[in-house]
Amino acid sequence: MSASIILEFLRQGWLALAGAFLAFALLAGMAQMLRISSAGVVGANLWVWQSVSALISLVVLSLFAFLGIPQIVQALQHSLPGGAGCGPISVLGTYASDLIGGLAAVRMLKATFVSVLSASIGGTSTFSQALIECGEAIFGMLIAAAAIPLAAWFLGTC
Amino acid sequence: MFDPIMEQILAIARDAWAFLAGLLIVVALLGGLYYVLQGTAGAAFGGSRMTSMAIIGAVGLVILVLFAFLFLPQIGEMLKNFQPNPPF
């Protein structure tokens, strides 16, 4: 019951974060276009190239967030052993794998959102930071995939 | 659950979009004026390279503004279609 409430909370958070991501990605694109045009007028070539690369990284980051992250989360959730054992251990394992998947998905989307947010206020688009955080989340899910069967075995399986 | 917050964020984002679009138009107009001045000055004292660079700059500026106002909304529409449901 409580797990489904938390999962519903995470789902709502995912939807809100995805909507805000879209809005801020467009704002970041507009900010970079403004930077390109103003730098082009004053003849600052380096600024122009920085902004062009930031614009391309924004598009790549958005595609990664909207197409890549759901696929990664689904693939990892399928690899998580949910129902090891039987009885309460099995139920707890299923809840745990669902919660781990939800938390990792929201965390990955949050990492890309922070990158886009920093680009929208004129900062650099920290694409590498977003990828590092996504990697941490994936690593955490892989460790959990090993930990759930071990816990089930330790606590007793049927 | 997050709808009231989202409405506030989207209202701010809409205002910011309008502000950025206005600023882009102002910067483009100023840049265009600068290129016109450069072109006329070049034409007045026979600087053909200066004039041609000014023409190229003005055309580039127009292309940039068109790119911003036509390409970005299309990208937004595309991303809106890709907006994923929760994968968990």
gemmi code that builds the backbone of each chain (N, CA, C; Angstrom):
import gemmi

chains = {
    "A": [
        ("MET", (0.836, -1.206, 0.000), (0.000, 0.000, 0.000), (0.872, 1.258, 0.000)),
        ("SER", (1.802, 1.321, 1.013), (2.657, 2.513, 1.100), (3.582, 2.594, -0.105)),
        ("ALA", (4.028, 1.418, -0.604), (4.908, 1.423, -1.783), (4.177, 1.987, -2.993)),
        ("SER", (2.891, 1.630, -3.125), (2.159, 2.148, -4.292), (1.944, 3.659, -4.172)),
        ("ILE", (1.786, 4.156, -2.923), (1.651, 5.609, -2.745), (2.953, 6.300, -3.149)),
        ("ILE", (4.075, 5.725, -2.695), (5.379, 6.323, -3.039), (5.590, 6.267, -4.549)),
        ("LEU", (5.215, 5.136, -5.164), (5.384, 5.006, -6.621), (4.522, 6.025, -7.363)),
        ("GLU", (3.300, 6.239, -6.860), (2.426, 7.226, -7.492), (3.022, 8.624, -7.372)),
        ("PHE", (3.598, 8.915, -6.192), (4.272, 10.191, -5.968), (5.423, 10.353, -6.963)),
        ("LEU", (6.206, 9.278, -7.143), (7.332, 9.334, -8.077), (6.853, 9.513, -9.520)),
        ("ARG", (5.724, 8.871, -9.867), (5.172, 9.017, -11.225), (4.747, 10.464, -11.483)),
        ("GLN", (4.071, 11.035, -10.479), (3.661, 12.442, -10.635), (4.884, 13.339, -10.761)),
        ("GLY", (5.904, 13.041, -9.955), (7.143, 13.818, -10.019), (7.801, 13.693, -11.373)),
        ("TRP", (7.783, 12.486, -11.949), (8.361, 12.255, -13.274), (7.650, 13.111, -14.318)),
        ("LEU", (6.310, 13.101, -14.268), (5.538, 13.861, -15.264), (5.818, 15.363, -15.144)),
        ("ALA", (5.859, 15.853, -13.885), (6.120, 17.281, -13.679), (7.523, 17.645, -14.156)),
        ("LEU", (8.472, 16.775, -13.833), (9.866, 17.033, -14.219), (10.027, 17.019, -15.736)),
        ("ALA", (9.308, 16.097, -16.412), (9.394, 16.026, -17.874), (8.809, 17.293, -18.507)),
        ("GLY", (7.693, 17.792, -17.953), (7.103, 19.025, -18.479), (8.013, 20.213, -18.278)),
        ("ALA", (8.579, 20.327, -17.065), (9.494, 21.441, -16.792), (10.751, 21.321, -17.645)),
        ("PHE", (11.201, 20.093, -17.873), (12.386, 19.857, -18.716), (12.161, 20.432, -20.114)),
        ("LEU", (10.980, 20.143, -20.670), (10.662, 20.614, -22.020), (10.670, 22.146, -22.066)),
        ("ALA", (10.028, 22.762, -21.061), (9.956, 24.232, -21.038), (11.355, 24.844, -20.944)),
        ("PHE", (12.173, 24.309, -20.043), (13.497, 24.900, -19.844), (14.437, 24.580, -20.997)),
        ("ALA", (14.225, 23.441, -21.678), (15.056, 23.139, -22.857), (14.804, 24.176, -23.950)),
        ("LEU", (13.532, 24.542, -24.141), (13.217, 25.558, -25.156), (13.780, 26.919, -24.762)),
        ("LEU", (13.687, 27.248, -23.463), (14.255, 28.515, -23.005), (15.768, 28.527, -23.200)),
        ("ALA", (16.409, 27.399, -22.898), (17.857, 27.314, -23.071), (18.232, 27.487, -24.538)),
        ("GLY", (17.440, 26.876, -25.429), (17.695, 27.038, -26.868), (17.587, 28.496, -27.278)),
        ("MET", (16.556, 29.172, -26.772), (16.378, 30.588, -27.108), (17.542, 31.421, -26.560)),
        ("ALA", (17.974, 31.114, -25.328), (19.094, 31.862, -24.727), (20.362, 31.669, -25.556)),
        ("GLN", (20.578, 30.456, -26.024), (21.788, 30.205, -26.831), (21.684, 30.904, -28.184)),
        ("MET", (20.470, 30.962, -28.759), (20.302, 31.674, -30.036), (20.578, 33.165, -29.856)),
        ("LEU", (20.124, 33.704, -28.721), (20.382, 35.123, -28.422), (21.878, 35.360, -28.301)),
        ("ARG", (22.552, 34.427, -27.655), (24.009, 34.550, -27.485), (24.717, 34.475, -28.837)),
        ("ILE", (24.243, 33.572, -29.711), (24.857, 33.436, -31.035), (24.710, 34.736, -31.819)),
        ("SER", (23.498, 35.291, -31.821), (23.270, 36.490, -32.637), (24.051, 37.683, -32.090)),
        ("SER", (24.063, 37.854, -30.755), (24.793, 38.999, -30.203), (26.297, 38.823, -30.388)),
        ("ALA", (26.793, 37.594, -30.215), (28.228, 37.364, -30.398), (28.616, 37.517, -31.869)),
        ("GLY", (27.717, 37.122, -32.765), (28.001, 37.276, -34.195), (28.111, 38.740, -34.590)),
        ("VAL", (27.259, 39.566, -33.988), (27.270, 40.997, -34.327), (28.558, 41.658, -33.845)),
        ("VAL", (29.004, 41.304, -32.619), (30.229, 41.943, -32.104), (31.486, 41.212, -32.555)),
        ("GLY", (31.349, 40.150, -33.322), (32.501, 39.464, -33.898), (33.228, 38.538, -32.947)),
        ("ALA", (32.536, 38.021, -31.916), (33.176, 37.103, -30.960), (32.983, 35.664, -31.453)),
        ("ASN", (33.969, 35.195, -32.225), (33.825, 33.874, -32.857), (33.731, 32.742, -31.837)),
        ("LEU", (34.522, 32.855, -30.758), (34.552, 31.776, -29.767), (33.180, 31.601, -29.100)),
        ("TRP", (32.552, 32.721, -28.782), (31.219, 32.675, -28.176), (30.233, 31.997, -29.117)),
        ("VAL", (30.365, 32.320, -30.408), (29.439, 31.722, -31.378), (29.590, 30.206, -31.375)),
        ("TRP", (30.846, 29.731, -31.406), (31.047, 28.281, -31.456), (30.631, 27.609, -30.157)),
        ("GLN", (30.888, 28.310, -29.028), (30.436, 27.764, -27.739), (28.914, 27.616, -27.721)),
        ("SER", (28.235, 28.625, -28.231), (26.769, 28.578, -28.204), (26.227, 27.529, -29.160)),
        ("VAL", (26.876, 27.392, -30.331), (26.425, 26.367, -31.284), (26.580, 24.984, -30.664)),
        ("SER", (27.733, 24.755, -30.010), (27.931, 23.434, -29.400), (26.961, 23.229, -28.229)),
        ("ALA", (26.674, 24.308, -27.475), (25.703, 24.187, -26.376), (24.318, 23.853, -26.915)),
        ("LEU", (23.970, 24.461, -28.060), (22.660, 24.196, -28.670), (22.557, 22.724, -29.105)),
        ("ILE", (23.630, 22.237, -29.730), (23.618, 20.829, -30.167), (23.547, 19.903, -28.960)),
        ("SER", (24.301, 20.242, -27.897), (24.280, 19.376, -26.711), (22.908, 19.395, -26.041)),
        ("LEU", (22.209, 20.533, -26.136), (20.850, 20.600, -25.580), (19.908, 19.641, -26.300)),
        ("VAL", (20.013, 19.646, -27.638), (19.144, 18.749, -28.414), (19.459, 17.287, -28.076)),
        ("VAL", (20.777, 16.981, -28.001), (21.179, 15.598, -27.691), (20.706, 15.199, -26.293)),
        ("LEU", (20.865, 16.150, -25.344), (20.451, 15.882, -23.956), (18.943, 15.644, -23.869)),
        ("SER", (18.178, 16.443, -24.616), (16.719, 16.279, -24.588), (16.318, 14.929, -25.166)),
        ("LEU", (16.955, 14.559, -26.287), (16.623, 13.263, -26.890), (17.011, 12.119, -25.956)),
        ("PHE", (18.170, 12.292, -25.279), (18.603, 11.264, -24.330), (17.602, 11.144, -23.181)),
        ("ALA", (17.148, 12.309, -22.679), (16.219, 12.289, -21.537), (14.890, 11.657, -21.920)),
        ("PHE", (14.379, 11.969, -23.113), (13.034, 11.526, -23.471), (12.997, 10.160, -24.145)),
        ("LEU", (14.100, 9.775, -24.773), (14.095, 8.483, -25.456), (14.992, 7.455, -24.767)),
        ("GLY", (16.149, 7.922, -24.253), (17.128, 6.988, -23.689), (16.787, 6.523, -22.283)),
        ("ILE", (16.432, 7.487, -21.402), (16.251, 7.140, -19.986), (15.112, 6.130, -19.778)),
        ("PRO", (13.927, 6.310, -20.411), (12.877, 5.286, -20.199), (13.318, 3.888, -20.646)),
        ("GLN", (14.066, 3.818, -21.752), (14.527, 2.504, -22.218), (15.518, 1.887, -21.239)),
        ("ILE", (16.448, 2.725, -20.714), (17.434, 2.221, -19.751), (16.729, 1.707, -18.498)),
        ("VAL", (15.759, 2.489, -18.012), (15.053, 2.102, -16.775), (14.268, 0.803, -16.983)),
        ("GLN", (13.610, 0.700, -18.146), (12.839, -0.530, -18.393), (13.764, -1.741, -18.492)),
        ("ALA", (14.910, -1.557, -19.174), (15.845, -2.679, -19.303), (16.368, -3.108, -17.942)),
        ("LEU", (16.705, -2.104, -17.091), (17.242, -2.453, -15.780), (16.179, -3.053, -14.872)),
        ("GLN", (14.933, -2.563, -15.019), (13.870, -3.119, -14.173), (13.587, -4.577, -14.510)),
        ("HIS", (13.752, -4.901, -15.799), (13.560, -6.303, -16.170), (14.670, -7.175, -15.613)),
        ("SER", (15.859, -6.553, -15.405), (16.976, -7.340, -14.888), (16.926, -7.465, -13.365)),
        ("LEU", (16.107, -6.624, -12.698), (16.011, -6.723, -11.238), (15.166, -7.933, -10.862)),
        ("PRO", (15.698, -8.822, -10.018), (14.893, -9.975, -9.596), (13.881, -9.550, -8.544)),
        ("GLY", (12.624, -9.443, -8.940), (11.617, -8.912, -8.028), (11.138, -9.917, -6.997)),
        ("GLY", (10.740, -11.073, -7.424), (10.075, -12.001, -6.521), (10.929, -13.165, -6.098)),
        ("ALA", (12.098, -12.860, -5.473), (12.931, -13.953, -4.983), (12.305, -14.510, -3.705)),
        ("GLY", (12.289, -15.828, -3.548), (11.730, -16.425, -2.350), (10.217, -16.480, -2.394)),
        ("CYS", (9.605, -16.512, -1.190), (8.151, -16.548, -1.149), (7.666, -15.801, 0.080)),
        ("GLY", (6.382, -15.619, 0.192), (5.816, -14.936, 1.349), (6.172, -13.473, 1.379)),
        ("PRO", (6.374, -12.930, 2.601), (6.648, -11.493, 2.715), (7.947, -11.082, 2.033)),
        ("ILE", (8.918, -12.000, 1.991), (10.187, -11.673, 1.330), (9.950, -11.381, -0.157)),
        ("SER", (9.111, -12.209, -0.785), (8.801, -12.012, -2.209), (8.114, -10.668, -2.430)),
        ("VAL", (7.135, -10.360, -1.553), (6.394, -9.092, -1.697), (7.343, -7.908, -1.520)),
        ("LEU", (8.196, -8.016, -0.465), (9.140, -6.932, -0.209), (10.115, -6.762, -1.372)),
        ("GLY", (10.548, -7.881, -1.956), (11.471, -7.821, -3.100), (10.829, -7.125, -4.284)),
        ("THR", (9.558, -7.443, -4.546), (8.851, -6.796, -5.663), (8.735, -5.288, -5.431)),
        ("TYR", (8.322, -4.925, -4.182), (8.203, -3.497, -3.866), (9.550, -2.802, -4.000)),
        ("ALA", (10.590, -3.482, -3.483), (11.920, -2.861, -3.497), (12.389, -2.626, -4.921)),
        ("SER", (12.174, -3.620, -5.807), (12.652, -3.442, -7.184), (11.872, -2.326, -7.888)),
        ("ASP", (10.556, -2.237, -7.599), (9.763, -1.153, -8.196), (10.253, 0.213, -7.715)),
        ("LEU", (10.493, 0.298, -6.392), (10.931, 1.580, -5.824), (12.314, 1.965, -6.331)),
        ("ILE", (13.208, 0.980, -6.423), (14.563, 1.276, -6.911), (14.495, 1.787, -8.345)),
        ("GLY", (13.681, 1.122, -9.174), (13.528, 1.566, -10.565), (12.967, 2.972, -10.648)),
        ("GLY", (11.928, 3.262, -9.844), (11.313, 4.597, -9.863), (12.269, 5.673, -9.421)),
        ("LEU", (12.986, 5.396, -8.315), (13.932, 6.393, -7.806), (15.050, 6.654, -8.811)),
        ("ALA", (15.562, 5.578, -9.425), (16.650, 5.755, -10.397), (16.170, 6.550, -11.609)),
        ("ALA", (14.942, 6.270, -12.061), (14.411, 6.992, -13.233), (14.280, 8.479, -12.938)),
        ("VAL", (13.699, 8.798, -11.769), (13.523, 10.217, -11.418), (14.879, 10.883, -11.235)),
        ("ARG", (15.826, 10.156, -10.653), (17.155, 10.739, -10.444), (17.844, 11.045, -11.772)),
        ("MET", (17.717, 10.121, -12.744), (18.353, 10.349, -14.050), (17.719, 11.541, -14.762)),
        ("LEU", (16.377, 11.622, -14.681), (15.701, 12.761, -15.324), (16.080, 14.067, -14.627)),
        ("LYS", (16.238, 14.018, -13.296), (16.631, 15.218, -12.546), (18.025, 15.681, -12.968)),
        ("ALA", (18.934, 14.722, -13.188), (20.305, 15.087, -13.583), (20.300, 15.816, -14.926)),
        ("THR", (19.528, 15.304, -15.892), (19.474, 15.976, -17.197), (18.749, 17.318, -17.078)),
        ("PHE", (17.741, 17.387, -16.192), (17.007, 18.637, -15.997), (17.932, 19.727, -15.448)),
        ("VAL", (18.806, 19.361, -14.501), (19.739, 20.346, -13.930), (20.689, 20.862, -15.012)),
        ("SER", (21.118, 19.971, -15.896), (22.005, 20.397, -16.994), (21.304, 21.409, -17.893)),
        ("VAL", (20.062, 21.106, -18.245), (19.304, 22.006, -19.125), (19.019, 23.326, -18.422)),
        ("LEU", (18.746, 23.247, -17.110), (18.463, 24.465, -16.334), (19.688, 25.376, -16.337)),
        ("SER", (20.872, 24.798, -16.145), (22.075, 25.632, -16.127), (22.323, 26.236, -17.503)),
        ("ALA", (21.980, 25.503, -18.577), (22.138, 26.066, -19.928), (21.125, 27.169, -20.185)),
        ("SER", (19.931, 27.054, -19.588), (18.889, 28.052, -19.851), (19.187, 29.379, -19.177)),
        ("ILE", (19.994, 29.381, -18.100), (20.344, 30.655, -17.471), (21.697, 31.138, -17.962)),
        ("GLY", (22.143, 30.581, -19.094), (23.354, 31.089, -19.737), (24.626, 30.390, -19.324)),
        ("GLY", (24.534, 29.407, -18.434), (25.728, 28.665, -18.036), (26.068, 27.599, -19.049)),
        ("THR", (27.128, 26.868, -18.755), (27.498, 25.794, -19.674), (26.582, 24.597, -19.443)),
        ("SER", (26.332, 23.861, -20.495), (25.492, 22.672, -20.385), (26.367, 21.522, -19.907)),
        ("THR", (26.174, 21.118, -18.631), (27.057, 20.105, -18.050), (26.569, 18.708, -18.433)),
        ("PHE", (26.780, 18.390, -19.701), (26.331, 17.112, -20.252), (27.041, 15.958, -19.560)),
        ("SER", (28.363, 16.156, -19.303), (29.142, 15.081, -18.678), (28.635, 14.808, -17.264)),
        ("GLN", (28.264, 15.862, -16.537), (27.756, 15.681, -15.168), (26.463, 14.870, -15.180)),
        ("ALA", (25.598, 15.178, -16.174), (24.342, 14.423, -16.268), (24.623, 12.950, -16.543)),
        ("LEU", (25.578, 12.695, -17.436), (25.887, 11.299, -17.754), (26.500, 10.579, -16.549)),
        ("ILE", (27.349, 11.308, -15.776), (27.950, 10.692, -14.585), (26.861, 10.291, -13.597)),
        ("GLU", (25.877, 11.191, -13.399), (24.806, 10.875, -12.437), (23.944, 9.719, -12.930)),
        ("CYS", (23.718, 9.688, -14.255), (22.953, 8.555, -14.820), (23.723, 7.254, -14.604)),
        ("GLY", (25.033, 7.314, -14.798), (25.873, 6.126, -14.586), (25.805, 5.661, -13.147)),
        ("GLU", (25.816, 6.623, -12.194), (25.708, 6.259, -10.774), (24.380, 5.554, -10.494)),
        ("ALA", (23.302, 6.081, -11.086), (21.982, 5.475, -10.857), (21.935, 4.052, -11.424)),
        ("ILE", (22.516, 3.883, -12.626), (22.521, 2.544, -13.240), (23.345, 1.579, -12.386)),
        ("PHE", (24.496, 2.070, -11.883), (25.353, 1.237, -11.042), (24.609, 0.831, -9.765)),
        ("GLY", (23.877, 1.785, -9.186), (23.095, 1.481, -7.986), (22.049, 0.413, -8.247)),
        ("MET", (21.411, 0.490, -9.420), (20.403, -0.521, -9.756), (21.037, -1.890, -9.950)),
        ("LEU", (22.236, -1.898, -10.540), (22.911, -3.187, -10.743), (23.294, -3.817, -9.402)),
        ("ILE", (23.775, -2.968, -8.467), (24.112, -3.487, -7.132), (22.857, -4.027, -6.455)),
        ("ALA", (21.731, -3.291, -6.607), (20.476, -3.752, -6.012), (20.037, -5.077, -6.621)),
        ("ALA", (20.318, -5.245, -7.918), (19.952, -6.505, -8.576), (20.674, -7.678, -7.937)),
        ("ALA", (21.892, -7.435, -7.443), (22.632, -8.509, -6.774), (22.201, -8.633, -5.310)),
        ("ALA", (21.830, -7.486, -4.702), (21.545, -7.486, -3.260), (20.208, -8.146, -2.927)),
        ("ILE", (19.214, -8.003, -3.812), (17.873, -8.534, -3.490), (17.877, -10.059, -3.348)),
        ("PRO", (18.494, -10.825, -4.282), (18.527, -12.280, -4.083), (19.355, -12.688, -2.869)),
        ("LEU", (20.428, -11.910, -2.590), (21.259, -12.224, -1.425), (20.463, -12.039, -0.138)),
        ("ALA", (19.701, -10.936, -0.076), (18.878, -10.686, 1.112), (17.822, -11.771, 1.264)),
        ("ALA", (17.232, -12.185, 0.147), (16.209, -13.236, 0.193), (16.808, -14.551, 0.686)),
        ("TRP", (18.022, -14.820, 0.202), (18.683, -16.064, 0.633), (19.031, -16.000, 2.112)),
        ("PHE", (19.518, -14.797, 2.573), (19.922, -14.619, 3.961), (18.716, -14.723, 4.901)),
        ("LEU", (17.611, -14.116, 4.489), (16.428, -14.104, 5.355), (15.629, -15.395, 5.267)),
        ("GLY", (15.958, -16.202, 4.290), (15.284, -17.489, 4.196), (14.388, -17.573, 2.989)),
        ("THR", (14.640, -18.560, 2.109), (13.811, -18.737, 0.926), (13.067, -20.058, 1.025)),
        ("CYS", (12.048, -20.224, 0.200), (11.274, -21.453, 0.207), (11.991, -22.554, -0.572)),
    ],
    "B": [
        ("MET", (-0.868, 16.280, -8.390), (-0.149, 16.605, -7.166), (0.784, 17.803, -7.355)),
        ("PHE", (1.500, 17.791, -8.490), (2.445, 18.870, -8.766), (1.864, 19.921, -9.718)),
        ("ASP", (0.585, 19.793, -10.046), (-0.003, 20.694, -11.052), (0.073, 22.174, -10.684)),
        ("PRO", (-0.250, 22.557, -9.415), (-0.144, 23.998, -9.095), (1.271, 24.536, -9.278)),
        ("ILE", (2.268, 23.725, -8.882), (3.663, 24.176, -9.035), (4.015, 24.280, -10.517)),
        ("MET", (3.547, 23.268, -11.277), (3.845, 23.266, -12.716), (3.241, 24.479, -13.414)),
        ("GLU", (2.015, 24.853, -12.983), (1.384, 26.036, -13.597), (2.212, 27.280, -13.347)),
        ("GLN", (2.739, 27.399, -12.109), (3.575, 28.562, -11.783), (4.855, 28.557, -12.623)),
        ("ILE", (5.481, 27.384, -12.718), (6.746, 27.280, -13.478), (6.503, 27.594, -14.951)),
        ("LEU", (5.406, 27.061, -15.500), (5.128, 27.295, -16.922), (4.792, 28.757, -17.194)),
        ("ALA", (4.119, 29.406, -16.219), (3.830, 30.842, -16.401), (5.127, 31.638, -16.447)),
        ("ILE", (6.049, 31.306, -15.538), (7.348, 32.003, -15.534), (8.096, 31.713, -16.837)),
        ("ALA", (8.043, 30.442, -17.284), (8.755, 30.073, -18.514), (8.176, 30.797, -19.728)),
        ("ARG", (6.837, 30.964, -19.756), (6.214, 31.686, -20.876), (6.667, 33.148, -20.893)),
        ("ASP", (6.707, 33.764, -19.683), (7.178, 35.156, -19.594), (8.626, 35.254, -20.057)),
        ("ALA", (9.446, 34.287, -19.607), (10.864, 34.309, -19.978), (11.034, 34.131, -21.486)),
        ("TRP", (10.197, 33.271, -22.089), (10.257, 33.056, -23.542), (9.936, 34.361, -24.287)),
        ("ALA", (8.867, 35.034, -23.842), (8.485, 36.294, -24.499), (9.590, 37.339, -24.337)),
        ("PHE", (10.188, 37.393, -23.150), (11.275, 38.338, -22.908), (12.476, 38.038, -23.809)),
        ("LEU", (12.843, 36.756, -23.908), (14.001, 36.378, -24.729), (13.736, 36.650, -26.208)),
        ("ALA", (12.494, 36.376, -26.648), (12.161, 36.634, -28.053), (12.245, 38.125, -28.354)),
        ("GLY", (11.730, 38.949, -27.426), (11.815, 40.399, -27.620), (13.248, 40.883, -27.648)),
        ("LEU", (14.044, 40.338, -26.717), (15.461, 40.733, -26.655), (16.197, 40.326, -27.937)),
        ("LEU", (15.842, 39.160, -28.459), (16.482, 38.691, -29.697), (16.148, 39.635, -30.858)),
        ("ILE", (14.899, 40.088, -30.915), (14.504, 41.021, -31.983), (15.280, 42.334, -31.845)),
        ("VAL", (15.399, 42.828, -30.605), (16.117, 44.085, -30.377), (17.584, 43.938, -30.789)),
        ("VAL", (18.215, 42.849, -30.352), (19.629, 42.625, -30.692), (19.798, 42.494, -32.203)),
        ("ALA", (18.871, 41.772, -32.844), (18.961, 41.599, -34.296), (18.782, 42.931, -35.015)),
        ("LEU", (17.870, 43.776, -34.529), (17.669, 45.087, -35.165), (18.914, 45.961, -35.006)),
        ("LEU", (19.480, 45.943, -33.789), (20.698, 46.722, -33.567), (21.839, 46.214, -34.449)),
        ("GLY", (21.948, 44.888, -34.528), (22.985, 44.294, -35.382), (22.771, 44.658, -36.839)),
        ("GLY", (21.493, 44.620, -37.272), (21.184, 45.001, -38.656), (21.564, 46.439, -38.939)),
        ("LEU", (21.268, 47.311, -37.961), (21.616, 48.733, -38.111), (23.137, 48.900, -38.215)),
        ("TYR", (23.846, 48.166, -37.400), (25.313, 48.220, -37.439), (25.829, 47.790, -38.806)),
        ("TYR", (25.256, 46.711, -39.352), (25.714, 46.224, -40.658), (25.364, 47.223, -41.764)),
        ("VAL", (24.200, 47.867, -41.644), (23.825, 48.889, -42.640), (24.821, 50.048, -42.608)),
        ("LEU", (25.166, 50.461, -41.385), (26.151, 51.545, -41.230), (27.498, 51.138, -41.826)),
        ("GLN", (27.904, 49.916, -41.539), (29.181, 49.416, -42.068), (29.148, 49.357, -43.594)),
        ("GLY", (28.024, 48.888, -44.128), (27.908, 48.768, -45.585), (27.918, 50.119, -46.277)),
        ("THR", (27.165, 51.074, -45.720), (27.125, 52.406, -46.367), (28.475, 53.102, -46.250)),
        ("ALA", (29.123, 52.934, -45.080), (30.445, 53.547, -44.927), (31.425, 52.943, -45.922)),
        ("GLY", (31.374, 51.636, -46.065), (32.262, 50.959, -47.021), (31.981, 51.406, -48.445)),
        ("ALA", (30.695, 51.532, -48.780), (30.343, 51.964, -50.147), (30.760, 53.408, -50.393)),
        ("ALA", (30.716, 54.237, -49.318), (31.030, 55.652, -49.486), (32.497, 55.877, -49.818)),
        ("PHE", (33.392, 55.151, -49.175), (34.811, 55.385, -49.502), (35.450, 54.235, -50.270)),
        ("GLY", (34.638, 53.452, -50.936), (35.163, 52.464, -51.875), (35.682, 51.188, -51.250)),
        ("GLY", (35.254, 50.889, -50.017), (35.687, 49.646, -49.360), (34.763, 48.506, -49.742)),
        ("SER", (35.051, 47.872, -50.878), (34.118, 46.849, -51.382), (34.070, 45.643, -50.459)),
        ("ARG", (35.203, 45.301, -49.855), (35.227, 44.141, -48.951), (34.364, 44.423, -47.715)),
        ("MET", (34.496, 45.666, -47.218), (33.707, 46.067, -46.042), (32.204, 45.968, -46.347)),
        ("THR", (31.838, 46.418, -47.544), (30.424, 46.387, -47.937), (29.932, 44.952, -48.079)),
        ("SER", (30.735, 44.129, -48.742), (30.284, 42.742, -48.942), (30.200, 42.003, -47.607)),
        ("MET", (31.155, 42.293, -46.685), (31.084, 41.658, -45.356), (29.829, 42.096, -44.601)),
        ("ALA", (29.478, 43.365, -44.768), (28.270, 43.869, -44.099), (27.025, 43.194, -44.659)),
        ("ILE", (26.999, 43.012, -45.988), (25.825, 42.346, -46.596), (25.726, 40.905, -46.099)),
        ("ILE", (26.882, 40.228, -46.079), (26.879, 38.837, -45.606), (26.422, 38.766, -44.145)),
        ("GLY", (26.929, 39.701, -43.326), (26.546, 39.736, -41.909), (25.069, 39.947, -41.723)),
        ("ALA", (24.500, 40.869, -42.493), (23.055, 41.156, -42.361), (22.233, 39.938, -42.772)),
        ("VAL", (22.653, 39.296, -43.869), (21.920, 38.098, -44.321), (22.028, 36.991, -43.264)),
        ("GLY", (23.227, 36.832, -42.697), (23.427, 35.827, -41.649), (22.552, 36.082, -40.437)),
        ("LEU", (22.435, 37.360, -40.096), (21.601, 37.730, -38.941), (20.128, 37.376, -39.185)),
        ("VAL", (19.671, 37.667, -40.406), (18.274, 37.334, -40.745), (18.059, 35.820, -40.670)),
        ("ILE", (19.053, 35.070, -41.187), (18.931, 33.602, -41.149), (18.891, 33.110, -39.705)),
        ("LEU", (19.737, 33.717, -38.845), (19.767, 33.306, -37.429), (18.418, 33.541, -36.750)),
        ("VAL", (17.847, 34.713, -37.001), (16.559, 35.033, -36.358), (15.465, 34.106, -36.879)),
        ("LEU", (15.473, 33.857, -38.195), (14.482, 32.926, -38.743), (14.664, 31.529, -38.149)),
        ("PHE", (15.929, 31.133, -37.993), (16.242, 29.827, -37.396), (15.672, 29.746, -35.979)),
        ("ALA", (15.878, 30.833, -35.217), (15.405, 30.833, -33.825), (13.884, 30.764, -33.751)),
        ("PHE", (13.207, 31.496, -34.631), (11.751, 31.591, -34.519), (11.014, 30.466, -35.243)),
        ("LEU", (11.680, 29.760, -36.129), (11.009, 28.656, -36.831), (11.481, 27.292, -36.347)),
        ("PHE", (12.794, 27.179, -36.086), (13.359, 25.874, -35.743), (13.035, 25.481, -34.293)),
        ("LEU", (13.192, 26.451, -33.368), (13.006, 26.108, -31.949), (11.567, 25.651, -31.624)),
        ("PRO", (10.532, 26.342, -32.132), (9.177, 25.818, -31.863), (8.953, 24.421, -32.450)),
        ("GLN", (9.565, 24.162, -33.612), (9.423, 22.819, -34.196), (10.088, 21.763, -33.325)),
        ("ILE", (11.290, 22.118, -32.810), (11.981, 21.195, -31.898), (11.116, 20.948, -30.656)),
        ("GLY", (10.478, 22.026, -30.165), (9.603, 21.888, -29.003), (8.440, 20.951, -29.276)),
        ("GLU", (7.831, 21.088, -30.454), (6.720, 20.193, -30.824), (7.191, 18.751, -30.887)),
        ("MET", (8.384, 18.569, -31.480), (8.919, 17.204, -31.610), (9.165, 16.591, -30.232)),
        ("LEU", (9.780, 17.396, -29.332), (10.066, 16.879, -27.988), (8.778, 16.618, -27.219)),
        ("LYS", (7.751, 17.447, -27.477), (6.469, 17.230, -26.792), (5.867, 15.886, -27.209)),
        ("ASN", (6.064, 15.540, -28.486), (5.571, 14.232, -28.936), (6.355, 13.083, -28.307)),
        ("PHE", (7.650, 13.363, -28.007), (8.489, 12.314, -27.419), (8.340, 12.199, -25.901)),
        ("GLN", (7.590, 13.155, -25.298), (7.535, 13.215, -23.828), (7.074, 11.871, -23.262)),
        ("PRO", (7.928, 11.240, -22.452), (7.616, 9.857, -22.048), (6.717, 9.777, -20.819)),
        ("ASN", (5.928, 8.705, -20.781), (5.187, 8.374, -19.555), (6.154, 7.738, -18.575)),
        ("PRO", (5.808, 7.708, -17.282), (6.725, 7.093, -16.311), (7.018, 5.631, -16.672)),
        ("PRO", (8.314, 5.260, -16.780), (8.628, 3.891, -17.191), (8.629, 2.908, -16.013)),
        ("PHE", (7.957, 3.236, -14.919), (7.960, 2.339, -13.763), (6.559, 2.246, -13.162)),
    ],
}
model = gemmi.Model(1)
for chain_id, residues in chains.items():
    chain = gemmi.Chain(chain_id)
    for i, (resn, *xyz) in enumerate(residues, 1):
        res = gemmi.Residue()
        res.name, res.seqid = resn, gemmi.SeqId(i, " ")
        for name, pos in zip(("N", "CA", "C"), xyz):
            atom = gemmi.Atom()
            atom.name, atom.element = name, gemmi.Element(name[0])
            atom.pos, atom.b_iso = gemmi.Position(*pos), 0.0
            res.add_atom(atom)
        chain.add_residue(res)
    model.add_chain(chain)
structure = gemmi.Structure()
structure.add_model(model)
structure.setup_entities()
